[in-house]
């Protein structure tokens, strides 16, 4: 019952505040998973290396792809399209939590840089779908894409700033 109140509160929030809260939730999740990865001895979440991508593409193209292209395309496929398709299944339409779980798995399996990264991306994909469902019909695509974009920019900038 209380969860419904939280969801309704989030649904009615000013879009800017919703984005800020969604981003904060994702950053806390990312921080916790980074600590867990370090504790478990997972040294590199992205063995392909951000630095190599920057050398290959250039910094401006790299940031354009991660801040604009990836969030728009991934939100269109992993949230908008997937939500549309999964809602066609009656028992899933009545259980949006299952839709978010399936979307999380789908999102994670589309980020196969390493096993640790797949696990991290599953959780992020779950959260992205939760944000999408909460704001469905109220700018859900754009708000989710903005949260995704800001998250990518922040975590990548932090990763780049760390010494190799």
Buried (B, 14 or more C-beta within 10 A) or exposed (E): EEEEEEBEEBBEBEEEEBBBBBBEBBBEBBEEBBEEBEEEEBEEBBEEBBEEBBEEBEEEEBBEBBBEEBBBEBBBEBBBEBBEEBBEEEEBEEEBEBBBBBBBBBBBEEBEBBEBBBBBBBBBBBBBBBBBBBBBEEBBBBBBBBBBBBBBBBBBEEBBEEEE
